[in-house]
Amino acid sequence: MKDRLKCPHCGKDVEKYRNPFPTVDVIIELSGGIVLIRRKNPPFGWAIPGGFVDYGESLEAAALREAKEETSLDVELLFQMGAYSDPGRDPRFHTISVVFIAKAEGEPKAADDAERTGVFRRETLPEDLAFDHREILQDYFDKYTGLSARA
């Protein structure tokens, strides 16, 4: 999408491009289930750990960083599960999220944007999931039964 702006120097119309923001989400498998965080900031609710990709950062590096920042866990990325790009998936702005599946050991501890953490199985997922995370988790449990049997 392009917006028109006035050049502050010459007064001519110039185009300003708006692009979606790249983000990552990390489904972290532990022996007891998968890790979700309770968001400290709007939009509130339970969420898959994740966040924005920084300029100059790879998707993989962003996934490792966000997982560590929000859960205090060092994770091992297993693979990319997919990308989610519905323009309405984040009520703040248009984002495109690349979702990774990872494994970890230890006890998650909330940090950064996370108010608290929890470990859930398919049948114990909280009702108030943020963004499109219910759809993402449905895809995870439906398509990766070999992995989800551990979670």
C-alpha atoms as a printed R data frame, in Angstrom:
    type eleno elety resid chain resno      x       y      z
1   ATOM     1    CA   MET     A     1  0.000   0.000  0.000
2   ATOM     2    CA   LYS     A     2  1.287   3.442 -0.851
3   ATOM     3    CA   ASP     A     3  0.512   6.720  0.853
4   ATOM     4    CA   ARG     A     4  1.269  10.133 -0.548
5   ATOM     5    CA   LEU     A     5  3.405  12.565  1.430
6   ATOM     6    CA   LYS     A     6  4.726  16.034  0.711
7   ATOM     7    CA   CYS     A     7  8.486  16.387  0.488
8   ATOM     8    CA   PRO     A     8  9.502  18.822  3.249
9   ATOM     9    CA   HIS     A     9 12.192  20.324  0.984
10  ATOM    10    CA   CYS     A    10 10.561  20.727 -2.427
11  ATOM    11    CA   GLY     A    11  6.828  20.285 -1.679
12  ATOM    12    CA   LYS     A    12  6.334  17.569 -4.343
13  ATOM    13    CA   ASP     A    13  4.277  14.462 -3.714
14  ATOM    14    CA   VAL     A    14  6.367  11.433 -2.786
15  ATOM    15    CA   GLU     A    15  5.246   7.877 -2.145
16  ATOM    16    CA   LYS     A    16  5.560   6.240  1.246
17  ATOM    17    CA   TYR     A    17  5.330   2.455  1.219
18  ATOM    18    CA   ARG     A    18  3.723   0.490  4.052
19  ATOM    19    CA   ASN     A    19  4.643  -3.139  4.395
20  ATOM    20    CA   PRO     A    20  3.617  -5.841  6.862
21  ATOM    21    CA   PHE     A    21  5.866  -6.400  9.870
22  ATOM    22    CA   PRO     A    22  7.761  -9.723  9.981
23  ATOM    23    CA   THR     A    23  7.289 -11.689 13.205
24  ATOM    24    CA   VAL     A    24  8.066 -15.151 14.547
25  ATOM    25    CA   ASP     A    25  6.172 -17.488 16.869
26  ATOM    26    CA   VAL     A    26  7.801 -20.488 18.553
27  ATOM    27    CA   ILE     A    27  5.834 -23.533 19.646
28  ATOM    28    CA   ILE     A    28  8.105 -24.860 22.388
29  ATOM    29    CA   GLU     A    29  7.656 -28.533 23.214
30  ATOM    30    CA   LEU     A    30  8.467 -29.686 26.731
31  ATOM    31    CA   SER     A    31  7.896 -33.173 28.116
32  ATOM    32    CA   GLY     A    32  4.617 -32.015 29.726
33  ATOM    33    CA   GLY     A    33  3.181 -30.070 26.779
34  ATOM    34    CA   ILE     A    34  3.777 -26.811 24.960
35  ATOM    35    CA   VAL     A    35  4.734 -23.464 26.490
36  ATOM    36    CA   LEU     A    36  2.425 -20.464 26.242
37  ATOM    37    CA   ILE     A    37  2.894 -17.031 27.766
38  ATOM    38    CA   ARG     A    38  0.300 -14.757 29.336
39  ATOM    39    CA   ARG     A    39  0.820 -11.365 27.659
40  ATOM    40    CA   LYS     A    40  1.687  -8.383 29.841
41  ATOM    41    CA   ASN     A    41  0.725  -5.852 27.137
42  ATOM    42    CA   PRO     A    42 -2.228  -5.478 24.770
43  ATOM    43    CA   PRO     A    43 -3.547  -7.430 23.091
44  ATOM    44    CA   PHE     A    44 -3.926  -9.484 26.271
45  ATOM    45    CA   GLY     A    45 -4.398 -13.223 26.514
46  ATOM    46    CA   TRP     A    46 -2.325 -16.366 26.272
47  ATOM    47    CA   ALA     A    47  0.028 -16.561 23.305
48  ATOM    48    CA   ILE     A    48  2.693 -18.601 21.632
49  ATOM    49    CA   PRO     A    49  6.047 -17.018 22.558
50  ATOM    50    CA   GLY     A    50  7.250 -14.758 19.776
51  ATOM    51    CA   GLY     A    51  7.631 -11.247 18.502
52  ATOM    52    CA   PHE     A    52  9.076  -8.919 15.917
53  ATOM    53    CA   VAL     A    53 12.109  -9.655 13.772
54  ATOM    54    CA   ASP     A    54 14.754  -6.976 14.272
55  ATOM    55    CA   TYR     A    55 16.404  -5.300 11.281
56  ATOM    56    CA   GLY     A    56 19.443  -7.373 10.231
57  ATOM    57    CA   GLU     A    57 18.223 -10.442 12.134
58  ATOM    58    CA   SER     A    58 17.367 -13.810 10.568
59  ATOM    59    CA   LEU     A    59 14.043 -15.483 11.317
60  ATOM    60    CA   GLU     A    60 15.885 -18.250 13.158
61  ATOM    61    CA   ALA     A    61 17.846 -15.804 15.320
62  ATOM    62    CA   ALA     A    62 14.657 -13.890 16.114
63  ATOM    63    CA   ALA     A    63 12.899 -17.127 17.126
64  ATOM    64    CA   LEU     A    64 15.746 -18.117 19.468
65  ATOM    65    CA   ARG     A    65 15.903 -14.600 20.948
66  ATOM    66    CA   GLU     A    66 12.148 -14.225 21.477
67  ATOM    67    CA   ALA     A    67 11.848 -17.699 23.046
68  ATOM    68    CA   LYS     A    68 14.655 -16.871 25.488
69  ATOM    69    CA   GLU     A    69 13.350 -13.354 26.247
70  ATOM    70    CA   GLU     A    70  9.808 -14.484 27.058
71  ATOM    71    CA   THR     A    71 10.301 -17.941 28.610
72  ATOM    72    CA   SER     A    72 13.948 -17.904 29.825
73  ATOM    73    CA   LEU     A    73 14.411 -21.193 27.940
74  ATOM    74    CA   ASP     A    74 17.194 -22.050 25.528
75  ATOM    75    CA   VAL     A    75 15.392 -23.792 22.691
76  ATOM    76    CA   GLU     A    76 16.472 -25.942 19.798
77  ATOM    77    CA   LEU     A    77 14.580 -25.106 16.620
78  ATOM    78    CA   LEU     A    78 13.325 -28.262 14.901
79  ATOM    79    CA   PHE     A    79 11.737 -26.778 11.757
80  ATOM    80    CA   GLN     A    80  9.511 -24.072 10.302
81  ATOM    81    CA   MET     A    81  5.884 -25.085 10.571
82  ATOM    82    CA   GLY     A    82  4.473 -22.419  8.277
83  ATOM    83    CA   ALA     A    83  3.627 -18.766  7.766
84  ATOM    84    CA   TYR     A    84  0.457 -16.924  8.818
85  ATOM    85    CA   SER     A    85 -0.397 -13.677  7.080
86  ATOM    86    CA   ASP     A    86 -4.062 -12.755  7.510
87  ATOM    87    CA   PRO     A    87 -3.998  -8.921  7.630
88  ATOM    88    CA   GLY     A    88 -6.318  -9.043 10.663
89  ATOM    89    CA   ARG     A    89 -4.265 -11.538 12.708
90  ATOM    90    CA   ASP     A    90 -2.867  -8.747 14.911
91  ATOM    91    CA   PRO     A    91 -5.312  -5.964 15.831
92  ATOM    92    CA   ARG     A    92 -2.476  -3.410 16.009
93  ATOM    93    CA   PHE     A    93 -1.159  -3.740 12.433
94  ATOM    94    CA   HIS     A    94 -0.553  -6.153  9.585
95  ATOM    95    CA   THR     A    95  2.014  -8.808 10.524
96  ATOM    96    CA   ILE     A    96  3.324 -11.920  8.844
97  ATOM    97    CA   SER     A    97  4.445 -14.603 11.268
98  ATOM    98    CA   VAL     A    98  6.728 -17.508 10.508
99  ATOM    99    CA   VAL     A    99  6.013 -20.252 13.039
100 ATOM   100    CA   PHE     A   100  8.749 -22.560 14.285
101 ATOM   101    CA   ILE     A   101  8.514 -25.744 16.301
102 ATOM   102    CA   ALA     A   102 11.228 -26.104 18.915
103 ATOM   103    CA   LYS     A   103 12.097 -28.286 21.844
104 ATOM   104    CA   ALA     A   104 13.487 -27.370 25.230
105 ATOM   105    CA   GLU     A   105 14.141 -28.722 28.680
106 ATOM   106    CA   GLY     A   106 13.719 -27.001 31.996
107 ATOM   107    CA   GLU     A   107 11.173 -24.826 33.705
108 ATOM   108    CA   PRO     A   108  9.868 -21.815 31.757
109 ATOM   109    CA   LYS     A   109 10.013 -18.507 33.632
110 ATOM   110    CA   ALA     A   110  8.159 -15.417 32.453
111 ATOM   111    CA   ALA     A   111 10.270 -12.454 31.373
112 ATOM   112    CA   ASP     A   112 10.130  -9.456 29.020
113 ATOM   113    CA   ASP     A   113  6.582  -9.220 27.553
114 ATOM   114    CA   ALA     A   114  5.341 -12.287 29.444
115 ATOM   115    CA   GLU     A   115  3.376 -11.878 32.663
116 ATOM   116    CA   ARG     A   116  3.536 -15.625 33.310
117 ATOM   117    CA   THR     A   117  4.072 -18.924 31.538
118 ATOM   118    CA   GLY     A   118  2.122 -22.149 31.410
119 ATOM   119    CA   VAL     A   119  2.545 -25.594 29.913
120 ATOM   120    CA   PHE     A   120 -0.518 -26.891 28.093
121 ATOM   121    CA   ARG     A   121 -1.736 -29.904 26.167
122 ATOM   122    CA   ARG     A   122 -4.330 -29.793 23.393
123 ATOM   123    CA   GLU     A   123 -7.175 -30.504 25.813
124 ATOM   124    CA   THR     A   124 -6.061 -27.902 28.375
125 ATOM   125    CA   LEU     A   125 -5.478 -24.891 26.080
126 ATOM   126    CA   PRO     A   126 -6.790 -21.654 27.619
127 ATOM   127    CA   GLU     A   127 -9.877 -20.030 26.135
128 ATOM   128    CA   ASP     A   128 -8.391 -16.550 25.785
129 ATOM   129    CA   LEU     A   129 -5.717 -17.099 23.139
130 ATOM   130    CA   ALA     A   130 -4.363 -13.933 21.510
131 ATOM   131    CA   PHE     A   131 -4.006 -13.186 17.802
132 ATOM   132    CA   ASP     A   132 -4.652 -16.208 15.530
133 ATOM   133    CA   HIS     A   133 -2.876 -18.559 17.906
134 ATOM   134    CA   ARG     A   134 -5.848 -20.926 18.250
135 ATOM   135    CA   GLU     A   135 -5.682 -21.537 14.478
136 ATOM   136    CA   ILE     A   136 -1.900 -22.006 14.600
137 ATOM   137    CA   LEU     A   137 -2.148 -24.453 17.499
138 ATOM   138    CA   GLN     A   138 -4.989 -26.324 15.788
139 ATOM   139    CA   ASP     A   139 -2.730 -26.746 12.739
140 ATOM   140    CA   TYR     A   140  0.126 -27.867 14.985
141 ATOM   141    CA   PHE     A   141 -1.923 -30.524 16.773
142 ATOM   142    CA   ASP     A   142 -3.654 -31.694 13.556
143 ATOM   143    CA   LYS     A   143 -0.592 -31.881 11.301
144 ATOM   144    CA   TYR     A   144  2.215 -32.861 13.649
145 ATOM   145    CA   THR     A   145  0.709 -35.697 15.619
146 ATOM   146    CA   GLY     A   146  4.103 -37.393 15.984
147 ATOM   147    CA   LEU     A   147  5.396 -34.312 17.722
148 ATOM   148    CA   SER     A   148  2.172 -33.446 19.513
149 ATOM   149    CA   ALA     A   149  2.036 -36.907 21.050
150 ATOM   150    CA   ARG     A   150  4.982 -35.755 23.173
151 ATOM   151    CA   ALA     A   151  3.324 -32.430 23.939
